[in-house]
């Protein structure tokens, strides 16, 4: 098994580099799409843990098939799609908040996964196995072990502190919503959805469901009409053209 070729500090180093790579990729794509700077991810720092998990998963499940590119593509696509859906479900269950949104795309399932993103994961698997793995293998053998250990320690501390702060912030946000009148809570959550690039007006039903999970009573349909009137235009031009 490929994981046996490296020690623990090297494996942690790979994991953190994948986290950094994912943040760079996601932030660039989202910033270009929405034409404004966007810091992607649940955490505040330049890392997205799901990419670290996904990268290590790709190496684990795809490298045994590296002699067959088609197998690498489909195994990577399937495993990453399952991982993406599970993590999306878990984050929404824990925090009652959607951290990525594919509602602007066609062929999606609960806006957590989409056909386009799954096809992308397959391509990323090919990139990982045939290009990025070679780079990572070179890095962990060329870099001084002391540097790798220092990087691991620094990233572990940074991500741990960031996680505690981010989770505390989410809990505080939920409590704040519960203390607000329904219209104020709705407006605040709308602003959060827009900041994440979500197509809010397209997901009014899901939006109300998330509010109801916060123990906020959904009021009359007149308010829903006001919501669409006030926030329906918050979609980007791209989202409106896809509607």
C-alpha positions as CSV (number, residue, x, y, z in Angstrom):
1,X,0.0,0.0,0.0
2,X,1.3,3.4,-0.9
3,X,0.9,4.9,2.6
4,X,3.5,2.4,3.8
5,X,6.1,4.3,1.7
6,X,6.1,7.3,4.0
7,X,6.4,8.1,7.7
8,X,3.7,9.9,9.7
9,X,5.2,13.4,9.4
10,X,5.4,13.0,5.6
11,X,1.8,11.8,5.4
12,X,0.7,14.8,7.5
13,X,2.7,17.1,5.3
14,X,0.9,15.7,2.2
15,X,-2.4,16.1,3.9
16,X,-1.8,19.8,4.8
17,X,-0.4,20.6,1.3
18,X,-3.6,19.1,-0.2
19,X,-5.6,21.3,2.2
20,X,-3.7,24.4,1.0
21,X,-4.0,23.4,-2.7
22,X,-7.8,23.0,-2.3
23,X,-8.1,26.4,-0.8
24,X,-6.2,28.1,-3.6
25,X,-8.1,26.3,-6.2
26,X,-11.6,26.9,-4.7
27,X,-10.9,30.6,-3.9
28,X,-9.6,31.3,-7.4
29,X,-12.5,29.6,-9.1
30,X,-15.2,31.2,-6.9
31,X,-13.5,34.7,-7.0
32,X,-13.5,34.6,-10.8
33,X,-17.1,33.3,-11.1
34,X,-18.5,35.9,-8.7
35,X,-16.1,38.6,-9.7
36,X,-15.1,39.4,-6.2
37,X,-12.6,38.0,-3.7
38,X,-13.9,35.0,-1.8
39,X,-12.2,33.1,1.0
40,X,-13.6,29.6,0.5
41,X,-14.1,27.1,3.2
42,X,-15.6,26.7,6.7
43,X,-12.3,27.9,8.3
44,X,-10.8,31.3,8.0
45,X,-7.2,30.3,7.1
46,X,-5.8,29.2,3.7
47,X,-6.8,25.5,3.9
48,X,-9.9,23.4,3.3
49,X,-9.7,20.1,5.2
50,X,-12.0,18.2,2.9
51,X,-9.3,18.5,0.2
52,X,-6.7,17.0,2.5
53,X,-9.0,14.1,3.2
54,X,-10.0,13.8,-0.4
55,X,-6.3,14.0,-1.6
56,X,-5.3,11.2,0.8
57,X,-8.4,9.2,-0.2
58,X,-7.4,9.6,-3.9
59,X,-4.0,8.3,-3.2
60,X,-5.3,5.4,-1.2
61,X,-8.0,4.2,-3.6
62,X,-6.7,5.3,-7.0
63,X,-3.0,4.5,-6.9
64,X,-3.6,0.7,-7.1
65,X,-5.2,1.4,-10.5
66,X,-2.5,3.7,-11.8
67,X,-1.8,1.4,-14.7
68,X,-5.4,2.0,-15.9
69,X,-6.4,5.6,-16.4
70,X,-10.1,4.9,-16.9
71,X,-10.2,3.0,-13.6
72,X,-8.4,5.9,-11.9
73,X,-11.0,8.3,-13.2
74,X,-14.1,6.4,-12.2
75,X,-12.8,5.2,-8.8
76,X,-11.7,8.7,-8.0
77,X,-14.9,10.3,-9.2
78,X,-17.1,7.9,-7.2
79,X,-15.1,8.0,-4.0
80,X,-14.8,11.8,-4.0
81,X,-18.5,12.3,-4.8
82,X,-19.5,10.0,-1.9
83,X,-17.1,11.9,0.4
84,X,-18.4,15.3,-0.8
85,X,-22.0,14.3,-0.1
86,X,-21.3,12.8,3.3
87,X,-19.3,15.9,4.5
88,X,-22.0,18.2,3.1
89,X,-24.7,16.3,5.0
90,X,-22.6,16.2,8.2
91,X,-21.9,19.9,8.1
92,X,-25.5,20.8,7.5
93,X,-26.6,18.4,10.2
94,X,-24.2,19.9,12.8
95,X,-24.5,23.5,11.9
96,X,-27.8,23.8,10.0
97,X,-26.0,25.6,7.3
98,X,-25.0,24.8,3.7
99,X,-21.3,25.4,3.1
100,X,-21.3,24.9,-0.7
101,X,-24.2,25.1,-3.2
102,X,-24.6,23.6,-6.6
103,X,-28.1,25.0,-7.2
104,X,-26.9,27.1,-10.1
105,X,-25.9,23.9,-11.9
106,X,-28.1,21.3,-13.5
107,X,-28.1,17.6,-12.5
108,X,-27.6,18.0,-8.8
109,X,-28.7,16.1,-5.7
110,X,-29.8,18.2,-2.8
111,X,-27.3,20.8,-4.0
112,X,-24.6,18.9,-2.2
113,X,-23.2,17.1,-5.2
114,X,-23.6,17.6,-9.0
115,X,-22.7,15.8,-12.2
116,X,-20.3,18.6,-13.2
117,X,-18.4,18.5,-9.9
118,X,-18.3,14.6,-10.0
119,X,-16.8,14.7,-13.5
120,X,-14.3,17.3,-12.1
121,X,-13.3,14.9,-9.3
122,X,-12.5,12.3,-11.8
123,X,-10.2,14.7,-13.7
124,X,-8.6,15.8,-10.4
125,X,-8.0,12.1,-9.6
126,X,-6.0,11.8,-12.9
127,X,-4.1,14.9,-12.0
128,X,-3.4,13.6,-8.6
129,X,-2.1,10.2,-9.6
130,X,-0.1,11.1,-12.7
131,X,1.2,14.6,-11.8
132,X,0.6,15.9,-8.3
133,X,1.7,12.6,-6.6
134,X,5.1,12.8,-8.3
135,X,5.5,16.4,-7.1
136,X,4.5,15.5,-3.6
137,X,6.8,12.4,-3.5
138,X,9.7,14.7,-4.6
139,X,8.9,17.3,-1.9
140,X,8.8,14.9,1.0
141,X,12.1,13.4,0.0
142,X,13.9,16.7,-0.8
143,X,12.7,18.8,2.1
144,X,14.5,18.6,5.3
145,X,12.6,16.4,7.8
146,X,12.9,19.2,10.4
147,X,11.1,21.6,8.0
148,X,8.4,19.0,7.4
149,X,7.9,18.5,11.1
150,X,7.8,22.3,11.8
151,X,5.3,22.7,9.0
152,X,3.1,19.9,10.4
153,X,3.2,21.4,13.9
154,X,2.4,24.9,12.7
155,X,-0.5,23.7,10.5
156,X,-1.9,21.5,13.2
157,X,-1.9,24.3,15.7
158,X,-3.4,26.8,13.2
159,X,-6.1,24.5,12.0
160,X,-7.0,23.4,15.5
161,X,-7.4,26.9,16.8
162,X,-9.2,28.0,13.6
163,X,-11.6,25.1,14.0
164,X,-12.4,25.9,17.6
165,X,-13.0,29.6,16.8
166,X,-15.1,28.8,13.7
167,X,-17.3,26.2,15.5
168,X,-17.8,28.7,18.4
169,X,-18.7,31.3,15.8
170,X,-21.3,29.0,14.2
171,X,-22.8,28.2,17.6
172,X,-23.0,31.9,18.5
173,X,-24.6,32.7,15.1
174,X,-27.3,30.0,15.7
175,X,-28.0,31.4,19.2
176,X,-28.1,34.9,17.8
177,X,-30.7,33.8,15.2
178,X,-32.9,32.3,17.8
179,X,-33.0,35.6,19.7
180,X,-34.0,37.7,16.7
181,X,-37.4,38.3,15.3
182,X,-38.2,36.1,12.3
183,X,-37.7,38.8,9.7
184,X,-34.4,39.9,11.1
185,X,-33.2,36.3,11.3
186,X,-34.3,35.7,7.7
187,X,-32.4,38.7,6.5
188,X,-29.2,37.8,8.4
189,X,-29.3,34.2,7.0
190,X,-29.9,35.6,3.5
191,X,-26.8,37.7,3.8
192,X,-24.8,34.7,4.9
193,X,-26.1,32.7,1.9
194,X,-25.2,35.4,-0.5
195,X,-21.7,35.7,0.9
196,X,-21.3,32.0,0.2
197,X,-22.3,32.5,-3.4
198,X,-25.6,30.6,-2.9
199,X,-28.5,31.0,-5.3
200,X,-30.8,32.1,-2.4
201,X,-34.0,32.8,-4.4
202,X,-33.8,29.4,-6.1
203,X,-33.6,27.7,-2.7
204,X,-36.3,29.4,-0.8
205,X,-37.9,26.2,0.3
206,X,-34.6,24.8,1.6
207,X,-33.8,28.2,3.1
208,X,-37.1,28.0,5.1
209,X,-36.3,24.5,6.1
210,X,-33.0,25.5,7.6
211,X,-34.7,28.4,9.4
212,X,-37.3,26.0,10.9
213,X,-34.5,23.8,12.2
214,X,-33.3,26.8,14.1
215,X,-36.7,26.7,15.9
216,X,-37.9,29.8,14.1
217,X,-41.5,29.6,13.1
218,X,-42.1,30.1,9.4
219,X,-44.8,32.7,9.0
220,X,-47.3,33.6,6.3
221,X,-46.8,33.3,2.6
222,X,-46.9,37.1,2.4
223,X,-43.5,37.1,4.1
224,X,-42.2,34.6,1.5
225,X,-43.4,36.9,-1.3
226,X,-41.6,39.8,0.5
227,X,-38.5,37.7,0.7
228,X,-38.4,36.9,-3.0
229,X,-39.1,40.5,-3.8
230,X,-36.3,41.8,-1.5
231,X,-33.7,39.1,-2.1
232,X,-34.6,37.4,-5.4
233,X,-32.5,40.0,-7.2
234,X,-29.5,39.2,-5.1
235,X,-28.6,36.4,-7.5
236,X,-25.6,37.1,-9.7
237,X,-26.1,37.6,-13.4
238,X,-24.8,34.1,-14.0
239,X,-27.3,32.5,-11.7
240,X,-30.2,34.4,-13.2
241,X,-29.2,33.3,-16.7
242,X,-29.2,29.7,-15.5
243,X,-32.6,29.9,-14.0
